[in-house]
C-alpha cells in the first residue's frame, strides 16, 4: 500500500497545510481532498479507499482535509489538490472542475438531507421542533443546511427563526454528536454520512432516528483539478467506476454505504444550481 499515512503526524500535516498555496510533494503523488461529505471520523475506511486507489494507480496518495468548501474549491482550482470529494453546492458554483465519478445507492446517484432526532424523543414531525435548539453543519453544506433551509422556505418558514437557537457544528459527525448528546433536539445531516456510520454498526446511530428526509438531490461528486493530467484523470475514473467488480473494492464501497460509483454529466447538477439561485432570491426578498 502506497498511501502516505505512516503516522498521525503525517495526517495532521495534510490537514494543517491546506491553507498553503501549494503542497510540495513528489511529481508522482496525487493529493485527494475530502470535505464533510463523508464521515471523516472513519479514518480506517478513508485509508482503505486511498490505499485501494494507490495500488491501482501506482502513485502515492496524500489525503487533504478542509472544513470549508470554499477552501477546498480554491485548492482544486489552483491545482494544489488533484482530486476532491466535494459538496454538490460547491460543484454547482464552480463549474470548471471535471467530474470523475459520483456515488450511487439503490436510488441512483442521489442522496438526501436527513432531519435526525434522538430515538427516545416523541417528536412526530418537523413542527415539533419549532422553537427548539437545532444544528446545521455549516453554511456551505447542501444537505446539512442549504437543502433544509430551501425546503422550509417553500412553506414560508425561515430556519433561523423557526429553530431557537440554530447552531452550526462544522460537520455532520459533530451534528450527530450534538443530537445524541442532547445539546440540540434535532439536526440536519447527509444521508451518505448517516448510512456510512450505519454500515459500521456505530453505537451513535442506535440513539437516533430519521424524523424527516428532504430530497433526493444529486449526490456529492468526486472532481478533478482542471490541470490534472488526462492520463491520471482517465485512470482514476476507471478505478472508481470499476470498484464494485472486485471483492476488495466492494468491501470498501460497503463501508462507504454505496453500491458503486457512476459517471454523470454536468447537467445532473442543474437542480442544485436552481435551488441555490431560488434560495438567494428568497433571502434578498426577506431582507
PAPA-520352 format. One record per atom (N, C-alpha, C, CB): residue in one letter; y, x, z. Coordinates in pm, whole numbers, padded with zeros to 5 digits, always signed. Glycine has a CB too. Example, Ala and Ser with C-alpha at 12.3 -4.5 7.8 and 13.67 -1.06 7.14 Angstrom:
2
A-00569+01319+00780/A-00450+01230+00780/A-00330+01320+00780/A-00447+01131+00905/S-00225+01285+00708/S-00106+01367+00714/S+00003+01290+00787/S-00060+01408+00572/
//
This chain:
287
X-00119+00085+00000/X+00000+00000+00000/X+00123+00088+00000/X+00001-00096+00123/X+00214+00063-00095/X+00329+00149-00111/X+00457+00088-00056/X+00347+00181-00256/X+00444-00025+00011/X+00563-00085+00070/X+00619+00007+00177/X+00532-00225+00130/X+00746+00034+00174/X+00804+00137+00258/X+00856+00079+00390/X+00917+00206+00185/X+00765+00025+00468/X+00797-00016+00603/X+00698+00054+00693/X+00792-00173+00621/X+00734+00171+00740/X+00639+00252+00817/X+00669+00245+00966/X+00642+00396+00770/X+00785+00191+01000/X+00818+00176+01141/X+00933+00077+01153/X+00855+00314+01206/X+00959+00032+01275/X+01067-00064+01296/X+01201-00005+01255/X+01071-00108+01442/X+01218+00125+01273/X+01343+00188+01235/X+01371+00174+01088/X+01341+00333+01273/X+01269+00188+01005/X+01288+00173+00860/X+01329+00031+00827/X+01160+00210+00784/X+01269-00066+00896/X+01302-00207+00873/X+01449-00233+00908/X+01209-00300+00956/X+01492-00183+01024/X+01630-00205+01065/X+01728-00136+00973/X+01651-00159+01206/X+01690-00022+00915/X+01778+00047+00823/X+01816-00043+00707/X+01712+00175+00771/X+01718-00115+00655/X+01746-00202+00541/X+01831-00321+00582/X+01616-00250+00478/X+01811-00372+00702/X+01892-00484+00749/X+02037-00439+00764/X+01838-00538+00882/X+02058-00325+00824/X+02192-00280+00854/X+02264-00223+00733/X+02188-00177+00963/X+02190-00187+00631/X+02252-00124+00516/X+02303-00222+00412/X+02156-00031+00453/X+02286-00351+00437/X+02322-00448+00333/X+02472-00458+00311/X+02268-00583+00368/X+02553-00405+00402/X+02697-00410+00382/X+02746-00291+00300/X+02768-00413+00516/X+02660-00195+00271/X+02698-00079+00192/X+02707-00116+00045/X+02599+00036+00212/X+02788-00042-00033/X+02800-00075-00175/X+02673-00051-00253/X+02910+00003-00237/X+02582+00033-00204/X+02456+00060-00273/X+02357+00115-00174/X+02476+00158-00391/X+02229+00094-00203/X+02122+00151-00123/X+02059+00262-00205/X+02016+00043-00081/X+02079+00386-00163/X+02039+00500-00243/X+01892+00535-00218/X+02128+00621-00213/X+01807+00483-00303/X+01664+00505-00294/X+01618+00578-00419/X+01587+00372-00275/X+01490+00610-00426/X+01438+00678-00544/X+01445+00586-00666/X+01292+00725-00520/X+01447+00646-00784/X+01455+00568-00907/X+01334+00477-00925/X+01468+00659-01028/X+01225+00509-00856/X+01103+00431-00870/X+01094+00317-00770/X+00983+00522-00853/X+01197+00301-00688/X+01196+00199-00584/X+01253+00068-00634/X+01273+00246-00462/X+01204-00040-00574/X+01256-00174-00602/X+01302-00233-00469/X+01147-00265-00671/X+01423-00285-00466/X+01480-00346-00345/X+01471-00497-00358/X+01628-00301-00323/X+01400-00557-00265/X+01371-00702-00269/X+01444-00769-00154/X+01216-00730-00260/X+01537-00858-00187/X+01619-00921-00085/X+01566-01056-00038/X+01758-00938-00137/X+01589-01086+00089/X+01548-01213+00148/X+01666-01274+00223/X+01427-01193+00243/X+01692-01400+00195/X+01782-01477+00279/X+01694-01566+00367/X+01885-01563+00193/X+01752-01671+00423/X+01677-01753+00518/X+01591-01860+00452/X+01771-01819+00615/X+01563-01846+00322/X+01482-01948+00254/X+01335-01937+00292/X+01497-01934+00103/X+01295-01824+00350/X+01161-01811+00407/X+01178-01773+00553/X+01075-01704+00329/X+01073-01793+00631/X+01080-01758+00773/X+01074-01606+00786/X+00965-01825+00853/X+01187-01547+00819/X+01191-01401+00831/X+01129-01351+00960/X+01334-01353+00820/X+01095-01445+01050/X+01023-01405+01170/X+00877-01374+01139/X+01031-01515+01276/X+00830-01420+01023/X+00692-01396+00981/X+00684-01264+00905/X+00639-01515+00893/X+00705-01156+00975/X+00711-01024+00912/X+00578-00987+00848/X+00750-00918+01015/X+00468-01030+00908/X+00337-00996+00853/X+00321-01050+00711/X+00225-01051+00942/X+00360-01175+00689/X+00344-01234+00556/X+00438-01169+00456/X+00370-01384+00561/X+00560-01142+00496/X+00655-01074+00406/X+00602-00936+00369/X+00794-01063+00471/X+00547-00866+00467/X+00490-00734+00440/X+00373-00744+00343/X+00444-00667+00571/X+00287-00844+00363/X+00173-00863+00272/X+00220-00895+00130/X+00082-00975+00323/X+00320-00980+00118/X+00373-01016-00014/X+00427-00893-00086/X+00482-01121+00000/X+00508-00816-00018/X+00568-00699-00083/X+00465-00590-00108/X+00682-00644+00003/X+00365-00579-00021/X+00258-00484-00045/X+00176-00521-00168/X+00168-00475+00076/X+00151-00649-00183/X+00077-00701-00300/X+00154-00667-00428/X+00055-00855-00288/X+00284-00694-00429/X+00367-00665-00546/X+00371-00515-00572/X+00509-00720-00527/X+00388-00437-00466/X+00400-00292-00481/X+00277-00230-00546/X+00422-00227-00346/X+00160-00273-00504/X+00036-00219-00561/X+00026-00247-00710/X-00085-00276-00490/X+00065-00364-00749/X+00051-00402-00891/X+00165-00352-00977/X+00041-00552-00904/X+00281-00334-00916/X+00396-00282-00990/X+00394-00129-00993/X+00526-00331-00928/X+00318-00070-00898/X+00312+00075-00882/X+00451+00134-00856/X+00251+00139-01007/X+00522+00066-00771/X+00654+00112-00727/X+00670+00085-00578/X+00768+00043-00807/X+00753+00166-00513/X+00784+00141-00374/X+00873+00018-00363/X+00852+00263-00310/X+00850-00063-00260/X+00927-00183-00236/X+01001-00171-00103/X+00836-00309-00238/X+01132-00193-00106/X+01212-00196+00016/X+01264-00338+00038/X+01330-00094+00008/X+01238-00398+00153/X+01297-00530+00183/X+01441-00515+00230/X+01213-00604+00290/X+01524-00608+00191/X+01664-00612+00234/X+01692-00752+00286/X+01761-00574+00116/X+01752-00762+00404/X+01778-00891+00466/X+01928-00911+00487/X+01703-00903+00599/X+01975-01031+00457/X+02110-01070+00493/X+02106-01213+00545/X+02208-01057+00372/X+02197-01246+00634/X+02207-01386+00679/X+02304-01462+00591/X+02253-01393+00826/X+02388-01390+00518/X+02488-01455+00432/X+02440-01460+00288/X+02622-01381+00441/X+02440-01581+00229/X+02403-01593+00089/X+02506-01526+00000/X+02388-01740+00051/X+02633-01535+00033/X+02737-01469-00046/X+02713-01319-00052/X+02875-01498+00012/X+02674-01261+00061/X+02649-01117+00064/X+02530-01080-00023/X+02626-01070+00208/X+02423-01159-00015/X+02307-01130-00099/X+02342-01145-00246/X+02190-01222-00062/X+02419-01246-00281/X+02461-01261-00420/X+02538-01138-00468/X+02547-01386-00436/X+02626-01087-00385/X+02702-00967-00423/X+02609-00848-00445/X+02806-00933-00314/X+02511-00834-00359/X+02418-00722-00372/X+02336-00733-00500/X+02326-00715-00251/X+02292-00855-00532/X+02212-00875-00653/X+02298-00852-00777/X+02152-01017-00656/X+02416-00909-00781/X+02501-00898-00899/X+02550-00756-00922/X+02619-00990-00886/X+02565-00678-00813/X+02611-00539-00826/X+02497-00443-00857/X+02680-00495-00699/X+02372-00490-00844/X+02257-00403-00865/X+02213-00328-00742/X+02287-00305-00972/X+02278-00353-00628/X+02236-00288-00503/X+02103-00344-00455/X+02343-00306-00395/X+02069-00467-00497/X+01938-00528-00474/X+01883-00568-00611/X+01947-00652-00377/X+01756-00537-00635/X+01696-00562-00766/X+01647-00704-00784/X+01583-00467-00789/X+01586-00758-00677/X+01534-00894-00680/X+01564-00959-00546/X+01380-00896-00710/X+01574-01091-00544/X+01601-01157-00417/X+01551-01301-00423/X+01751-01153-00384/X+01504-01347-00308/X+01463-01486-00291/X+01580-01556-00226/X+01331-01501-00205/X+01651-01639-00301/X+01779-01690-00255/X+01782-01842-00247/X+01889-01642-00346/X+01885-01890-00181/X+01907-02033-00167/X+01946-02093-00303/X+02016-02062-00061/X+01898-02213-00336/X+01933-02271-00465/X+02083-02294-00482/X+01862-02401-00483/X+02155-02318-00371/X+02300-02333-00381/X+02363-02201-00424/X+02359-02379-00247/X+02308-02090-00376/X+02358-01959-00416/X+02336-01933-00563/X+02292-01850-00335/X+02221-01978-00615/X+02195-01960-00758/X+02284-02050-00842/X+02048-01988-00789/X+02304-02173-00797/X+02383-02268-00875/X+02527-02224-00892/X+02379-02405-00809/X+02575-02141-00798/X+02713-02094-00807/X+02724-01953-00865/X+02777-02096-00670/X+02611-01890-00894/X+02610-01754-00950/X+02514-01752-01068/X+02570-01647-00843/X+02551-01808-01179/X+02461-01830-01293/X+02408-01704-01361/X+02531-01912-01393/X+02476-01587-01356/X+02427-01473-01435/X+02292-01416-01394/X+02526-01365-01429/X+02237-01456-01279/X+02114-01396-01230/X+01992-01455-01299/X+02104-01414-01078/X+01909-01375-01366/X+01787-01427-01430/X+01687-01478-01327/X+01722-01317-01516/X+01624-01592-01356/X+01519-01645-01269/X+01389-01570-01297/X+01500-01798-01290/X+01326-01520-01192/X+01197-01453-01205/X+01084-01554-01188/X+01184-01338-01101/X+01087-01629-01079/X+00983-01728-01052/X+01032-01822-00942/X+00849-01660-01011/X+00967-01938-00932/X+01005-02040-00836/X+00880-02088-00764/X+01079-02159-00904/X+00884-02102-00631/X+00766-02151-00559/X+00738-02297-00590/X+00784-02132-00409/X+00610-02332-00596/X+00570-02469-00628/X+00465-02516-00529/X+00517-02479-00773/X+00484-02640-00481/X+00385-02705-00398/X+00327-02824-00474/X+00446-02749-00262/X+00262-02916-00408/X+00197-03027-00477/X+00296-03113-00554/X+00121-03112-00378/X+00423-03114-00509/X+00524-03193-00577/X+00592-03115-00690/X+00629-03241-00478/X+00547-02993-00715/X+00605-02910-00820/X+00706-02812-00762/X+00671-02998-00925/X+00796-02758-00845/X+00892-02657-00799/X+01011-02718-00726/X+00942-02575-00917/X+00980-02791-00620/X+01082-02863-00544/X+01058-02843-00394/X+01083-03014-00580/X+01159-02877-00316/X+01144-02874-00170/X+01235-02980-00110/X+01177-02732-00113/X+01232-02992+00024/X+01306-03096+00093/X+01391-03039+00206/X+01209-03201+00149/X+01486-03117+00247/X+01559-03091+00370/X+01499-03180+00477/X+01713-03116+00354/X+01443-03119+00581/X+01379-03195+00689/X+01474-03209+00807/X+01247-03128+00733/X+01488-03330+00858/X+01555-03354+00985/X+01447-03355+01092/X+01638-03488+00984/X+01454-03259+01184/X+01350-03245+01285/X+01401-03280+01424/X+01295-03102+01285/X+01311-03332+01505/X+01340-03362+01645/X+01218-03321+01726/X+01374-03514+01666/X+01234-03318+01856/X+01118-03290+01941/X+01020-03405+01937/X+01163-03262+02086/X+00893-03372+01943/X+00789-03475+01933/X+00785-03567+02054/X+00654-03411+01914/X+00844-03523+02166/X+00841-03607+02287/X+00964-03697+02300/X+00830-03519+02410/X+01050-03698+02198/X+01166-03787+02200/X+01135-03912+02118/X+01292-03715+02145/X+01196-04025+02154/X+01161-04152+02090/X+01258-04192+01979/X+01155-04261+02194/X+01324-04096+01917/X+01413-04127+01806/X+01332-04185+01690/X+01490-04001+01760/X+01386-04290+01628/X+01316-04354+01517/X+01388-04339+01383/X+01296-04500+01547/X+01514-04300+01386/X+01590-04282+01263/X+01712-04197+01286/X+01631-04416+01205/X+01779-04161+01179/X+01896-04075+01189/X+02005-04138+01275/X+01951-04045+01050/X+02015-04270+01272/X+02119-04338+01351/X+02106-04308+01500/X+02111-04489+01329/X+01985-04280+01546/X+01963-04249+01688/X+02025-04117+01729/X+01815-04247+01718/X+02059-04034+01630/X+02116-03903+01661/X+02269-03904+01658/X+02065-03801+01562/X+02328-04019+01630/X+02474-04026+01626/X+02532-03995+01764/X+02520-04165+01578/X+02632-03905+01765/X+02695-03865+01890/X+02616-03765+01971/X+02720-03983+01971/X+02506-03716+01915/X+02421-03621+01987/X+02433-03480+01926/X+02274-03668+01985/X+02402-03377+02004/X+02410-03240+01952/X+02307-03216+01842/X+02390-03138+02065/X+02350-03149+01737/X+02267-03131+01618/X+02293-02992+01562/X+02296-03240+01511/X+02191-02934+01495/X+02202-02798+01443/X+02185-02792+01292/X+02100-02707+01509/X+02280-02729+01225/X+02266-02683+01089/X+02237-02534+01096/X+02394-02713+01002/X+02178-02479+00989/X+02152-02334+00989/X+02282-02257+00963/X+02045-02298+00884/X+02337-02268+00842/X+02467-02208+00814/X+02534-02284+00701/X+02453-02057+00778/X+02661-02262+00684/X+02741-02339+00589/X+02692-02328+00445/X+02884-02296+00596/X+02624-02216+00412/X+02582-02191+00274/X+02440-02237+00245/X+02594-02044+00244/X+02369-02284+00346/X+02230-02325+00328/X+02224-02464+00268/X+02154-02321+00463/X+02152-02478+00156/X+02143-02609+00093/X+02062-02705+00179/X+02080-02597-00046/X+01938-02670+00212/X+01855-02761+00291/X+01899-02768+00435/X+01710-02718+00284/X+01961-02661+00484/X+01998-02654+00625/X+02136-02708+00657/X+01991-02515+00670/X+02214-02748+00555/X+02347-02802+00581/X+02401-02884+00465/X+02443-02689+00611/X+02401-02828+00344/X+02468-02893+00232/X+02401-03023+00189/X+02474-02798+00113/X+02268-03022+00179/X+02197-03143+00135/X+02211-03258+00234/X+02050-03112+00115/X+02185-03237+00364/X+02202-03350+00456/X+02347-03398+00464/X+02155-03311+00595/X+02443-03306+00454/X+02584-03346+00455/X+02614-03435+00335/X+02676-03222+00454/X+02560-03397+00220/X+02580-03474+00097/X+02517-03613+00109/X+02522-03399-00025/X+02392-03619+00155/X+02321-03746+00165/X+02390-03839+00266/X+02175-03724+00205/X+02441-03781+00374/X+02511-03863+00472/X+02644-03912+00418/X+02533-03784+00602/X+02712-03827+00339/X+02840-03867+00281/X+02824-03985+00186/X+02905-03749+00208/X+02708-03992+00119/X+02684-04105+00029/X+02683-04237+00105/X+02551-04086-00045/X+02651-04231+00235/X+02650-04350+00320/X+02777-04361+00405/X+02527-04349+00410/X+02879-04283+00366/X+03007-04291+00435/X+03012-04220+00568/X+03043-04430+00456/X+02920-04127+00591/X+02915-04057+00719/X+02950-03909+00700/X+02776-04071+00784/X+03036-03856+00785/X+03069-03714+00783/X+02991-03646+00895/X+03223-03691+00800/X+02911-03547+00858/X+02821-03484+00955/X+02896-03429+01075/X+02742-03372+00888/X+03013-03369+01052/X+03084-03307+01164/X+03149-03410+01257/X+03190-03212+01112/X+03147-03537+01218/X+03194-03644+01306/X+03078-03728+01358/X+03294-03735+01232/X+02971-03733+01281/X+02853-03810+01320/X+02781-03743+01437/X+02757-03827+01200/X+02762-03612+01426/X+02695-03537+01532/X+02800-03478+01627/X+02605-03423+01473/X+02771-03478+01757/X+02864-03424+01855/X+02790-03349+01966/X+02949-03536+01916/X+02800-03217+01965/X+02865-03136+01862/X+02767-03101+01750/X+02922-03008+01923/X+02824-03051+01641/X+02745-02994+01531/X+02757-02843+01543/X+02793-03046+01389/X+02643-02775+01558/X+02646-02630+01574/X+02575-02564+01456/X+02580-02587+01708/X+02600-02434+01440/X+02536-02355+01335/X+02455-02244+01399/X+02641-02297+01236/X+02329-02233+01359/X+02237-02140+01424/X+02213-02011+01345/X+02105-02208+01449/X+02258-02003+01221/X+02244-01890+01131/X+02123-01899+01041/X+02238-01764+01209/X+02007-01945+01092/X+01891-01962+01003/X+01797-02070+01055/X+01816-01829+00987/X+01697-02104+00972/X+01606-02214+01005/X+01522-02184+01129/X+01514-02243+00887/X+01479-02060+01145/X+01400-02023+01263/X+01477-02054+01391/X+01360-01873+01259/X+01606-02019+01391/X+01688-02044+01510/X+01710-02193+01533/X+01822-01973+01498/X+01721-02270+01424/X+01735-02415+01439/X+01611-02475+01504/X+01760-02482+01301/X+01494-02430+01460/X+01369-02478+01520/X+01365-02446+01669/X+01247-02414+01449/X+01405-02326+01706/X+01405-02288+01847/X+01507-02371+01926/X+01436-02138+01862/X+01622-02400+01864/X+01724-02479+01933/X+01674-02621+01961/X+01853-02484+01850/X+01598-02677+01867/X+01544-02812+01886/X+01431-02811+01989/X+01494-02870+01753/X+01335-02720+01972/X+01222-02718+02066/X+01267-02683+02207/X+01117-02619+02019/X+01373-02603+02218/X+01423-02565+02350/X+01511-02669+02415/X+01498-02438+02340/X+01543-02777+02341/X+01624-02883+02398/X+01773-02854+02396/X+01581-02910+02536/X+01815-02748+02328/X+01957-02716+02321/X+02031-02819+02235/X+01978-02575+02264/X+01962-02871+02133/X+02014-02979+02050/X+01906-03085+02038/X+02058-02927+01908/X+01946-03206+01998/X+01849-03315+01983/X+01785-03319+01846/X+01916-03446+02011/X+01848-03256+01747/X+01792-03256+01613/X+01848-03141+01531/X+01820-03388+01543/X+01785-03116+01418/X+01831-03009+01331/X+01783-03031+01189/X+01784-02874+01383/X+01843-02959+01096/X+01809-02969+00955/X+01754-02835+00908/X+01932-03011+00870/X+01634-02836+00849/X+01571-02713+00805/X+01505-02731+00668/X+01468-02665+00908/X+01466-02620+00609/X+01393-02620+00482/X+01248-02661+00504/X+01400-02481+00416/X+01197-02747+00415/X+01056-02783+00423/X+00967-02662+00399/X+01024-02892+00321/X+01014-02565+00319/X+00933-02445+00294/X+00912-02365+00422/X+00999-02357+00188/X+01018-02350+00501/X+01006-02278+00628/X+00917-02356+00724/X+01146-02253+00691/X+00935-02488+00729/X+00854-02571+00818/X+00706-02553+00787/X+00893-02719+00806/X+00670-02563+00659/X+00528-02554+00623/X+00476-02411+00629/X+00506-02611+00484/X+00564-02314+00613/X+00522-02175+00632/X+00479-02153+00776/X+00635-02077+00594/X+00557-02204+00870/X+00521-02193+01011/X+00397-02278+01041/X+00638-02235+01100/X+00387-02392+00975/X+00271-02480+00993/X+00143-02408+00950/X+00288-02611+00913/X+00150-02329+00842/X+00032-02259+00793/X-00015-02152+00890/X+00060-02197+00658/X+00075-02107+00977/X+00039-02007+01077/X-00007-02072+01208/X+00157-01914+01105/X-00016-02205+01209/X-00052-02279+01330/X+00043-02242+01444/X-00199-02250+01371/X+00172-02237+01410/X+00273-02200+01508/X+00280-02302+01621/X+00410-02186+01441/X+00277-02253+01743/X+00287-02342+01858/X+00418-02418+01863/X+00270-02264+01984/X+00523-02361+01799/X+00652-02428+01798/X+00643-02565+01732/X+00755-02342+01725/X+00570-02572+01622/X+00567-02696+01546/X+00490-02807+01617/X+00507-02671+01412/X+00407-02772+01714/X+00337-02875+01790/X+00435-02959+01871/X+00233-02812+01882/X+00554-02904+01893/X+00655-02975+01972/X+00759-03042+01884/X+00724-02878+02067/X+00735-03046+01753/X+00831-03102+01659/X+00770-03213+01576/X+00885-02994+01569/X+00856-03299+01523/X+00814-03393+01420/X+00930-03410+01322/X+00771-03530+01482/X+00897-03448+01201/X+00997-03470+01097/X+01045-03614+01109/X+00940-03440+00954/X+01172-03632+01143/X+01230-03765+01160/X+01267-03826+01024/X+01353-03758+01251/X+01317-03742+00935/X+01361-03790+00803/X+01359-03672+00707/X+01503-03855+00810/X+01339-03699+00580/X+01349-03594+00481/X+01440-03638+00367/X+01211-03556+00428/X+01518-03544+00319/X+01603-03566+00203/X+01548-03483+00087/X+01752-03529+00233/X+01554-03538-00035/X+01504-03466-00150/X+01412-03553-00233/X+01433-03340-00106/X+01339-03492-00326/X+01322-03346-00344/X+01437-03283-00422/X+01191-03318-00417/X+01454-03151-00399/X+01554-03070-00467/X+01484-02950-00531/X+01665-03024-00368/X+01546-02889-00631/X+01490-02768-00692/X+01470-02658-00586/X+01582-02717-00805/X+01353-02598-00587/X+01316-02501-00484/X+01393-02369-00498/X+01167-02474-00489/X+01406-02295-00387/X+01477-02166-00389/X+01411-02068-00487/X+01481-02104-00248/X+01487-02012-00580/X+01428-01922-00680/X+01426-01776-00636/X+01505-01934-00811/X+01335-01701-00693/X+01342-01554-00687/X+01416-01511-00812/X+01197-01487-00678/X+01524-01438-00794/X+01610-01398-00906/X+01615-01246-00917/X+01752-01456-00889/X+01668-01199-01029/X+01678-01056-01053/X+01824-01018-01075/X+01593-01015-01174/X+01853-00894-01048/X+01984-00840-01081/X+02000-00841-01233/X+02002-00696-01024/X+02117-00874-01284/X+02138-00874-01430/X+02108-00740-01495/X+02280-00914-01461/X+02118-00630-01417/X+02095-00497-01473/X+01954-00444-01455/X+02190-00402-01412/X+01863-00526-01399/X+01726-00479-01377/X+01659-00450-01512/X+01644-00583-01297/X+01585-00338-01517/X+01517-00301-01641/X+01426-00414-01687/X+01436-00171-01623/X+01426-00439-01815/X+01349-00551-01869/X+01200-00537-01846/X+01375-00565-02017/X+01149-00412-01847/X+01006-00395-01824/X+00968-00428-01679/X+00963-00251-01858/X+01058-00394-01585/X+01032-00426-01445/X+01041-00578-01424/X+01134-00353-01352/X+01141-00641-01484/X+01155-00786-01473/X+01032-00858-01529/X+01281-00832-01547/X+00985-00816-01645/X+00867-00879-01705/X+00744-00859-01620/X+00843-00823-01845/X+00729-00738-01565/X+00612-00709-01481/X+00617-00790-01353/X+00606-00559-01448/X+00735-00802-01291/X+00750-00880-01168/X+00715-01027-01194/X+00893-00868-01113/X+00765-01077-01306/X+00738-01217-01339/X+00588-01241-01357/X+00815-01258-01467/X+00521-01151-01425/X+00378-01165-01448/X+00300-01159-01317/X+00328-01057-01543/X+00339-01068-01229/X+00271-01053-01099/X+00282-01182-01018/X+00330-00935-01019/X+00403-01237-01009/X+00425-01357-00928/X+00358-01480-00989/X+00574-01382-00911/X+00369-01495-01119/X+00314-01614-01184/X+00161-01616-01184/X+00365-01623-01326/X+00100-01500-01163/X-00047-01494-01165/X-00107-01471-01026/X-00092-01384-01258/X-00026-01476-00921/X-00076-01450-00786/X-00190-01542-00747/X+00036-01465-00686/X-00184-01666-00789/X-00284-01764-00748/X-00419-01741-00816/X-00235-01905-00778/X-00427-01644-00907/X-00551-01619-00982/X-00647-01526-00909/X-00518-01562-01117/X-00605-01463-00799/X-00698-01376-00726/X-00696-01410-00578/X-00663-01227-00748/X-00800-01370-00508/X-00818-01409-00367/X-00705-01357-00278/X-00951-01358-00315/X-00665-01231-00297/X-00560-01175-00212/X-00428-01249-00234/X-00541-01024-00241/X-00396-01274-00361/X-00272-01345-00391/X-00273-01486-00335/X-00250-01350-00539/X-00385-01557-00347/X-00393-01693-00294/X-00379-01695-00143/X-00525-01757-00335/X-00434-01596-00076/X-00424-01590+00069/X-00277-01575+00113/X-00508-01474+00124/X-00203-01493+00042/X-00061-01474+00074/X+00017-01602+00043/X-00002-01355-00006/X-00013-01665-00069/X+00053-01790-00104/X+00024-01898+00001/X+00009-01838-00242/X-00099-01901+00050/X-00134-01998+00154/X-00051-01976+00280/X-00283-01988+00187/X-00028-01850+00314/X+00054-01819+00432/X+00199-01860+00410/X+00047-01668+00466/X+00243-01855+00284/X+00379-01900+00250/X+00384-02051+00229/X+00428-01828+00124/X+00269-02116+00235/X+00256-02262+00218/X+00303-02308+00081/X+00336-02334+00326/X+00271-02229-00022/X+00298-02271-00159/X+00171-02256-00242/X+00416-02189-00222/X+00159-02334-00349/X+00039-02329-00433/X+00043-02212-00530/X+00023-02459-00510/X+00158-02194-00592/X+00173-02089-00690/X+00321-02073-00722/X+00090-02119-00818/X+00354-01967-00793/X+00488-01953-00849/X+00483-02002-00994/X+00538-01805-00841/X+00595-02059-01038/X+00601-02101-01177/X+00736-02066-01237/X+00574-02250-01189/X+00745-02081-01368/X+00865-02048-01441/X+00946-02174-01470/X+00831-01975-01573/X+01077-02166-01450/X+01167-02277-01485/X+01288-02219-01556/X+01210-02359-01357/X+01364-02303-01623/X+01486-02255-01685/X+01606-02294-01597/X+01502-02313-01828/X+01723-02251-01638/X+01843-02271-01557/X+01876-02419-01537/X+01961-02200-01622/X+01840-02501-01634/X+01871-02643-01624/X+01802-02710-01506/X+01832-02714-01752/X+01699-02647-01455/X+01629-02700-01338/X+01724-02717-01220/X+01512-02608-01300/X+01831-02637-01216/X+01923-02636-01102/X+02052-02713-01128/X+01956-02494-01065/X+02057-02787-01238/X+02177-02866-01268/X+02208-02966-01158/X+02160-02938-01401/X+02104-03027-01102/X+02125-03128-00997/X+02190-03067-00873/X+01992-03194-00959/X+02156-02942-00842/X+02217-02874-00728/X+02367-02857-00753/X+02150-02737-00703/X+02401-02811-00873/X+02542-02792-00908/X+02616-02926-00901/X+02555-02730-01050/X+02554-03033-00947/X+02617-03165-00942/X+02643-03207-00797/X+02530-03269-01013/X+02547-03182-00709/X+02563-03217-00568/X+02676-03137-00505/X+02431-03194-00491/X+02681-03008-00534/X+02786-02923-00479/X+02924-02968-00527/X+02762-02776-00517/X+02934-03003-00655/X+03061-03049-00709/X+03104-03181-00646/X+03052-03064-00862/X+03008-03272-00630/X+03039-03401-00569/X+03081-03384-00423/X+02918-03494-00578/X+03011-03296-00351/X+03044-03271-00211/X+03183-03213-00197/X+02941-03177-00147/X+03219-03121-00286/X+03352-03062-00283/X+03459-03168-00306/X+03365-02951-00387/X+03431-03261-00399/X+03526-03369-00426/X+03542-03460-00304/X+03480-03451-00548/X+03430-03490-00235/X+03436-03573-00116/X+03518-03505-00007/X+03295-03605-00064/X+03500-03374+00010/X+03573-03300+00112/X+03722-03302+00083/X+03524-03156+00121/X+03758-03282-00043/X+03901-03282-00078/X+03964-03419-00054/X+03920-03242-00225/X+03887-03525-00080/X+03938-03660-00060/X+03954-03691+00087/X+03845-03763-00125/X+03866-03633+00169/X+03870-03660+00313/X+03984-03588+00383/X+03739-03620+00377/X+04040-03486+00319/X+04147-03408+00383/X+04280-03481+00380/X+04161-03272+00315/
//
